[in-house]
């Protein structure tokens, strides 16, 4: 779950809702400068469903007693987080193996790039990476031997597609949590090399953001998702869950524009 500050209130955004924004970004991505990606549907599916394993947790989120609000995805214990990631991969595998491969690679990349500082958690991460690397090898072998997927399964193409899924995930997180200052995303692939993306909020709410250089097909991009408005903090988990069920839905709209 993500928590977005809106005045005195908080908008709770589920992980699957945030992932939907990542999927929307995928469908708008690409132009002469940044190139396109293949297979388009499978890569877009990976972006849109990468957090599908959170669905059960989001139905009954846990309470952070320090904040009186739901735990965010950053506050979950490693064992819970890795278990949810594993479930996401297993569930996406029911849709498509190429998409599941990208989701698995995205999560193992997160483990490698952001390792825990706790010994016990690092052990859990090592086990997770080992399991996922075995799965990735199996899926890649099956794709390479597939008439359709074979030409789309070279190491360079798969790695580029994983990088795109990770990029859209990060862009969506920045938008959903509320971009309040300029941010730079480094080492973004283009059609002929790499560049840095500069994101600048154009309003106080961070819902209108300029992007430079421009990586999308159209001159502007409209995105949306839903959240639930929380107007107070809570002392009991059941109280929090009931409040979320009763909370008013809030439609969040984002607009990306050229600088």
KEKE-3310 file (N, C-alpha, C; in steps of 0.2 Angstrom, whole numbers, plus 5000, padded with zeros to 4 digits):
npx = (5004:5002:5004:4997:4999:4986:4983:4976:4972:4974:4978:4975:4982:4981:4993:4991:4983:4993:5001:4993:4994:5007:5006:4998:5007:5016:5009:5008:5021:5036:5044:5052:5064:5066:5062:5054:5046:5046:5039:5024:5012:5014:5025:5019:5008:5016:5020:5008:5003:5012:5012:5002:5001:4999:4985:4978:4983:4980:4966:4965:4974:4988:4991:5001:5007:5014:5011:4998:4992:4989:5002:5015:5021:5035:5037:5034:5038:5053:5050:5036:5035:5043:5036:5025:5029:5033:5021:5015:5023:5020:5006:5006:5012:5001:4995:5004:5020:5031:5028:5028:5042:5048:5043:5048:5062:5062:5059:5070:5080:5077:5080:5094:5099:5094:5098:5094:5099:5099:5105:5097:5087:5094:5098:5085:5082:5093:5089:5077:5081:5089:5079:5071:5080:5082:5069:5069:5078:5073:5061:5066:5073:5062:5056:5065:5065:5053:5042:5036:5041:5054:5063:5061:5068:5081:5095:5099:5087:5077:5083:5082:5068:5065:5071:5063:5051:5054:5057:5045:5038:5044:5042:5028:5027:5032:5023:5011:5014:5016:5024:5035:5046:5059:5065:5077:5079:5091:5101:5092:5086:5087:5083:5095:5105:5108:5100:5096:5081:5072:5061:5048:5038:5023:5013:5006:5001:5007:5002:5003:5015:5031:5041:5057:5070:5057:5048:5037:5023:5012:5009:5005:5001:4989:4984:4977:4971:4963:4960:4958:4951:4958:4954:4958:4969:4972:4970:4968:4969:4957:4948:4955:4954:4940:4937:4944:4936:4924:4928:4928:4929:4942:4946:4961:4970:4983:4994:5006:5017:5026:5041)
npy = (4994:5011:5028:5043:5060:5071:5087:5088:5075:5057:5048:5032:5020:5006:4993:4985:4995:5005:4998:4997:5010:5009:5000:5008:5018:5010:5007:5019:5022:5026:5031:5040:5043:5036:5023:5007:4993:4975:4959:4968:4967:4958:4963:4975:4969:4963:4975:4980:4970:4967:4968:4960:4950:4956:4957:4949:4953:4967:4966:4965:4974:4976:4985:4999:5002:5013:5024:5024:5020:5011:4998:5003:4997:4998:4996:4983:4967:4958:4944:4943:4952:4946:4934:4939:4944:4932:4926:4935:4933:4919:4920:4929:4920:4912:4919:4923:4917:4924:4937:4934:4930:4943:4950:4942:4944:4958:4959:4951:4959:4971:4966:4964:4977:4984:4978:4971:4977:4969:4953:4941:4944:4946:4933:4927:4934:4930:4916:4918:4924:4914:4904:4911:4913:4900:4898:4908:4903:4892:4897:4905:4895:4888:4898:4901:4890:4891:4894:4907:4915:4914:4923:4934:4933:4935:4938:4952:4959:4954:4959:4973:4974:4971:4981:4992:4988:4990:5004:5009:5005:5013:5026:5026:5025:5037:5046:5042:5043:5056:5069:5081:5088:5091:5077:5066:5052:5041:5033:5028:5019:5023:5024:5024:5023:5029:5039:5052:5055:5069:5074:5086:5094:5102:5108:5111:5099:5089:5082:5086:5084:5088:5080:5077:5071:5069:5054:5048:5042:5052:5070:5073:5064:5056:5049:5038:5032:5024:5028:5027:5037:5042:5049:5050:5043:5026:5014:5001:4986:4980:4991:5000:4992:4992:5005:5007:5000:5007:5019:5033:5032:5039:5047:5048:5058:5060:5070:5070:5080:5089:5098)
npz = (5000:4996:5003:5001:5004:5007:5010:5026:5026:5021:5007:5003:4993:4984:4981:4969:4962:4960:4952:4941:4935:4931:4921:4912:4909:4902:4890:4884:4881:4871:4856:4842:4847:4859:4855:4853:4861:4862:4866:4865:4871:4881:4889:4893:4901:4911:4918:4922:4931:4940:4954:4958:4968:4980:4982:4991:5004:5004:5005:5019:5027:5037:5053:5056:5071:5075:5067:5065:5054:5039:5036:5024:5008:5010:5023:5027:5034:5029:5026:5024:5013:5003:5002:4996:4984:4978:4977:4968:4956:4954:4951:4940:4931:4928:4918:4908:4903:4898:4903:4917:4918:4917:4928:4939:4936:4939:4952:4958:4954:4962:4974:4973:4971:4981:4995:5011:5027:5037:5044:5045:5036:5024:5022:5019:5007:4999:4997:4991:4979:4973:4971:4962:4951:4946:4942:4932:4923:4918:4912:4902:4894:4889:4882:4872:4864:4858:4845:4842:4853:4853:4844:4852:4864:4866:4876:4878:4874:4883:4895:4893:4892:4905:4912:4908:4914:4927:4927:4924:4935:4945:4941:4942:4956:4961:4956:4962:4975:4976:4969:4974:4972:4960:4951:4946:4935:4932:4918:4908:4895:4878:4860:4854:4864:4881:4893:4905:4914:4918:4930:4934:4945:4941:4948:4965:4970:4964:4953:4940:4929:4922:4909:4904:4893:4882:4882:4877:4866:4863:4864:4877:4892:4900:4916:4928:4944:4958:4975:4993:5005:5020:5036:5048:5061:5068:5081:5082:5072:5066:5067:5058:5046:5044:5042:5030:5021:5022:5017:5007:4989:4980:4965:4957:4946:4934:4925:4912:4904:4891:4894)
capx = (5000:5005:5000:4998:4997:4982:4981:4976:4970:4979:4974:4978:4982:4984:4999:4988:4981:4999:5004:4989:4997:5013:5004:4996:5014:5019:5005:5010:5029:5039:5044:5058:5070:5066:5061:5048:5048:5042:5032:5021:5006:5017:5028:5014:5005:5020:5020:5001:5001:5018:5010:4995:5001:4997:4978:4975:4985:4976:4960:4965:4980:4991:4992:5008:5005:5018:5008:4991:4990:4992:5009:5016:5025:5042:5037:5032:5044:5055:5047:5030:5036:5046:5031:5020:5033:5033:5014:5014:5026:5016:5000:5007:5013:4995:4993:5009:5027:5036:5027:5030:5049:5050:5041:5053:5068:5061:5060:5077:5084:5076:5084:5101:5100:5092:5099:5093:5105:5098:5107:5092:5083:5098:5097:5079:5083:5097:5085:5072:5085:5091:5073:5069:5085:5080:5063:5070:5082:5068:5056:5070:5074:5056:5054:5070:5062:5046:5042:5034:5044:5061:5066:5060:5070:5088:5097:5098:5080:5074:5085:5079:5061:5065:5073:5057:5046:5057:5057:5038:5036:5047:5038:5021:5027:5034:5017:5006:5016:5016:5030:5035:5052:5062:5068:5081:5080:5097:5102:5086:5087:5084:5083:5102:5109:5105:5099:5092:5074:5070:5054:5047:5031:5020:5008:5007:4998:5011:4998:5005:5023:5034:5046:5062:5067:5050:5048:5030:5020:5008:5012:5004:4999:4984:4984:4972:4970:4959:4963:4953:4953:4958:4953:4961:4973:4968:4974:4967:4969:4950:4946:4958:4951:4933:4938:4946:4931:4919:4931:4925:4934:4945:4950:4968:4972:4990:4995:5013:5018:5033:5044)
capy = (5000:5018:5033:5049:5065:5076:5091:5084:5068:5053:5044:5025:5018:4999:4991:4984:5001:5008:4994:4998:5016:5007:4997:5013:5021:5005:5008:5026:5023:5024:5036:5039:5044:5030:5016:5003:4987:4969:4959:4974:4965:4954:4968:4979:4965:4963:4981:4981:4965:4965:4968:4957:4946:4960:4958:4946:4958:4973:4965:4965:4976:4977:4992:5001:5005:5019:5029:5023:5020:5004:4997:5004:4992:4999:4994:4976:4963:4955:4938:4945:4955:4941:4930:4942:4944:4926:4925:4939:4929:4913:4922:4931:4914:4909:4923:4922:4915:4930:4942:4932:4931:4950:4951:4939:4948:4964:4958:4949:4966:4975:4963:4965:4984:4987:4973:4972:4978:4964:4947:4936:4946:4945:4926:4926:4937:4925:4911:4920:4925:4907:4901:4914:4912:4894:4899:4912:4899:4887:4900:4907:4890:4887:4904:4901:4885:4893:4897:4914:4919:4913:4929:4939:4930:4936:4941:4959:4961:4953:4964:4979:4974:4971:4988:4996:4987:4993:5011:5011:5005:5019:5032:5026:5026:5044:5050:5040:5045:5064:5072:5088:5091:5089:5071:5063:5045:5040:5027:5026:5017:5026:5020:5023:5024:5030:5046:5054:5058:5074:5075:5092:5095:5109:5111:5109:5092:5084:5078:5088:5083:5088:5075:5079:5072:5066:5047:5045:5043:5058:5076:5073:5058:5056:5043:5038:5026:5025:5027:5028:5043:5041:5056:5050:5037:5021:5011:4994:4984:4979:4998:5002:4989:4994:5012:5007:4997:5012:5025:5036:5031:5045:5046:5052:5059:5063:5072:5071:5085:5091:5103)
capz = (5000:4996:5007:4998:5009:5004:5016:5033:5025:5018:5002:5003:4986:4984:4976:4962:4959:4958:4946:4935:4933:4928:4915:4908:4906:4897:4884:4881:4880:4865:4851:4838:4852:4864:4852:4855:4864:4860:4864:4868:4876:4887:4893:4897:4906:4917:4922:4925:4936:4944:4961:4959:4974:4986:4983:4998:5009:5003:5008:5026:5028:5044:5055:5059:5077:5076:5063:5066:5047:5036:5033:5017:5006:5012:5030:5028:5036:5023:5025:5021:5007:4998:5000:4992:4978:4975:4975:4962:4951:4952:4948:4933:4927:4925:4913:4903:4905:4897:4908:4923:4918:4918:4935:4943:4936:4942:4960:4960:4953:4968:4980:4972:4971:4988:5000:5017:5031:5043:5042:5044:5030:5018:5021:5015:5000:4995:4996:4986:4972:4971:4968:4956:4946:4944:4938:4926:4918:4915:4907:4896:4890:4886:4877:4867:4860:4856:4838:4842:4858:4852:4842:4857:4870:4867:4883:4878:4873:4889:4900:4891:4894:4913:4914:4907:4919:4933:4926:4925:4942:4949:4939:4945:4963:4962:4954:4967:4982:4976:4967:4977:4970:4954:4952:4940:4934:4928:4914:4905:4888:4872:4854:4853:4870:4887:4895:4911:4913:4923:4931:4937:4947:4939:4953:4972:4971:4960:4948:4933:4930:4915:4908:4899:4887:4881:4880:4875:4859:4862:4867:4884:4894:4906:4919:4933:4948:4963:4982:4998:5009:5027:5039:5055:5062:5071:5086:5081:5065:5064:5066:5051:5040:5043:5039:5023:5018:5022:5015:5000:4984:4977:4958:4956:4939:4933:4918:4910:4899:4889:4898)
cpx = (5004:5001:5002:4995:4992:4979:4982:4975:4976:4975:4978:4977:4985:4989:4996:4986:4987:5001:5000:4992:5003:5011:5001:5002:5016:5015:5006:5017:5031:5038:5050:5064:5071:5065:5055:5050:5043:5044:5028:5016:5009:5021:5024:5010:5009:5020:5013:5000:5007:5017:5004:4995:4999:4989:4975:4977:4981:4969:4959:4972:4982:4992:4999:5006:5009:5015:5001:4988:4992:4999:5010:5020:5032:5042:5036:5039:5046:5052:5040:5031:5039:5041:5026:5023:5032:5026:5013:5017:5022:5009:5000:5008:5007:4992:4998:5016:5032:5035:5029:5038:5051:5048:5046:5060:5068:5062:5067:5082:5083:5080:5091:5103:5099:5092:5097:5099:5104:5100:5102:5088:5087:5098:5091:5079:5087:5093:5080:5075:5087:5085:5071:5074:5084:5074:5065:5074:5077:5063:5060:5071:5068:5054:5059:5068:5055:5046:5041:5039:5052:5065:5065:5063:5078:5089:5096:5091:5076:5076:5083:5072:5061:5066:5067:5052:5048:5056:5049:5035:5038:5043:5031:5022:5028:5027:5012:5008:5016:5023:5030:5041:5055:5066:5072:5081:5086:5097:5096:5088:5084:5085:5091:5107:5106:5105:5097:5086:5073:5063:5053:5040:5029:5015:5009:5005:5003:5008:4999:5012:5025:5040:5051:5068:5061:5050:5042:5028:5017:5011:5010:5001:4995:4984:4979:4973:4965:4962:4957:4955:4952:4958:4956:4966:4969:4973:4973:4966:4962:4947:4948:4955:4944:4933:4939:4940:4925:4922:4928:4931:4936:4948:4956:4969:4979:4990:5003:5013:5025:5035:5042)
cpy = (5006:5023:5040:5055:5070:5081:5088:5077:5064:5049:5037:5022:5010:4998:4989:4990:5005:5004:4995:5005:5014:5004:5003:5017:5017:5006:5014:5027:5022:5030:5035:5039:5039:5023:5013:4997:4981:4963:4964:4972:4962:4959:4973:4975:4964:4969:4982:4976:4963:4965:4965:4952:4950:4960:4955:4951:4964:4972:4966:4968:4977:4984:4993:5005:5012:5025:5029:5022:5013:5004:4999:4998:4992:4996:4987:4972:4959:4948:4939:4948:4950:4936:4933:4943:4938:4924:4929:4935:4923:4915:4925:4926:4911:4913:4922:4921:4921:4936:4940:4932:4938:4952:4948:4942:4955:4964:4956:4955:4970:4972:4964:4972:4987:4981:4975:4973:4973:4957:4942:4938:4945:4937:4924:4929:4933:4919:4912:4921:4918:4904:4904:4914:4905:4894:4903:4908:4894:4891:4902:4901:4888:4892:4903:4895:4885:4896:4905:4918:4919:4919:4935:4938:4931:4939:4949:4962:4960:4957:4971:4980:4974:4978:4993:4995:4990:5001:5013:5011:5011:5025:5032:5027:5033:5048:5048:5043:5053:5067:5079:5091:5088:5082:5069:5056:5044:5033:5024:5025:5021:5022:5019:5023:5024:5037:5046:5057:5063:5075:5081:5093:5102:5111:5108:5102:5087:5080:5080:5088:5084:5083:5077:5074:5067:5059:5044:5046:5050:5064:5077:5066:5059:5049:5043:5032:5029:5024:5027:5033:5041:5048:5056:5044:5032:5017:5003:4992:4983:4986:5001:4999:4991:5001:5012:5004:5002:5018:5027:5035:5038:5043:5051:5052:5063:5065:5073:5075:5086:5097:5110)
cpz = (5000:5000:5004:5003:5005:5009:5022:5032:5022:5013:5002:4996:4987:4979:4969:4958:4956:4952:4940:4931:4929:4921:4910:4905:4901:4890:4880:4879:4873:4860:4847:4842:4856:4861:4855:4859:4862:4865:4868:4873:4882:4892:4897:4902:4912:4921:4925:4931:4941:4952:4963:4966:4980:4987:4989:5004:5009:5006:5016:5028:5035:5046:5058:5065:5078:5072:5063:5059:5044:5035:5026:5015:5008:5020:5032:5030:5029:5021:5022:5014:5001:4997:4996:4985:4974:4973:4968:4955:4949:4949:4941:4928:4924:4919:4907:4906:4904:4902:4915:4924:4920:4926:4940:4942:4939:4949:4962:4959:4959:4974:4979:4973:4978:4993:5007:5021:5037:5040:5040:5037:5024:5017:5017:5008:4996:4993:4990:4979:4969:4968:4962:4950:4943:4939:4931:4921:4914:4910:4901:4891:4886:4880:4871:4862:4857:4849:4838:4847:4857:4850:4847:4863:4871:4874:4883:4878:4880:4895:4899:4893:4902:4915:4913:4912:4926:4933:4927:4932:4946:4947:4942:4953:4965:4961:4960:4973:4982:4975:4969:4975:4963:4956:4945:4940:4929:4924:4911:4897:4883:4866:4852:4858:4877:4889:4902:4910:4919:4924:4936:4939:4944:4943:4960:4973:4968:4955:4941:4933:4923:4915:4903:4899:4887:4878:4877:4868:4858:4865:4874:4886:4900:4909:4925:4937:4953:4970:4987:5003:5017:5031:5046:5055:5067:5076:5085:5074:5062:5062:5059:5045:5039:5040:5032:5019:5017:5019:5008:4995:4981:4970:4958:4949:4939:4926:4917:4904:4897:4893:4894)
residu = (UNK:UNK:UNK:UNK:UNK:UNK:UNK:UNK:UNK:UNK:UNK:UNK:UNK:UNK:UNK:UNK:UNK:UNK:UNK:UNK:UNK:UNK:UNK:UNK:UNK:UNK:UNK:UNK:UNK:UNK:UNK:UNK:UNK:UNK:UNK:UNK:UNK:UNK:UNK:UNK:UNK:UNK:UNK:UNK:UNK:UNK:UNK:UNK:UNK:UNK:UNK:UNK:UNK:UNK:UNK:UNK:UNK:UNK:UNK:UNK:UNK:UNK:UNK:UNK:UNK:UNK:UNK:UNK:UNK:UNK:UNK:UNK:UNK:UNK:UNK:UNK:UNK:UNK:UNK:UNK:UNK:UNK:UNK:UNK:UNK:UNK:UNK:UNK:UNK:UNK:UNK:UNK:UNK:UNK:UNK:UNK:UNK:UNK:UNK:UNK:UNK:UNK:UNK:UNK:UNK:UNK:UNK:UNK:UNK:UNK:UNK:UNK:UNK:UNK:UNK:UNK:UNK:UNK:UNK:UNK:UNK:UNK:UNK:UNK:UNK:UNK:UNK:UNK:UNK:UNK:UNK:UNK:UNK:UNK:UNK:UNK:UNK:UNK:UNK:UNK:UNK:UNK:UNK:UNK:UNK:UNK:UNK:UNK:UNK:UNK:UNK:UNK:UNK:UNK:UNK:UNK:UNK:UNK:UNK:UNK:UNK:UNK:UNK:UNK:UNK:UNK:UNK:UNK:UNK:UNK:UNK:UNK:UNK:UNK:UNK:UNK:UNK:UNK:UNK:UNK:UNK:UNK:UNK:UNK:UNK:UNK:UNK:UNK:UNK:UNK:UNK:UNK:UNK:UNK:UNK:UNK:UNK:UNK:UNK:UNK:UNK:UNK:UNK:UNK:UNK:UNK:UNK:UNK:UNK:UNK:UNK:UNK:UNK:UNK:UNK:UNK:UNK:UNK:UNK:UNK:UNK:UNK:UNK:UNK:UNK:UNK:UNK:UNK:UNK:UNK:UNK:UNK:UNK:UNK:UNK:UNK:UNK:UNK:UNK:UNK:UNK:UNK:UNK:UNK:UNK:UNK:UNK:UNK:UNK:UNK:UNK:UNK:UNK:UNK:UNK:UNK:UNK:UNK:UNK)
# end
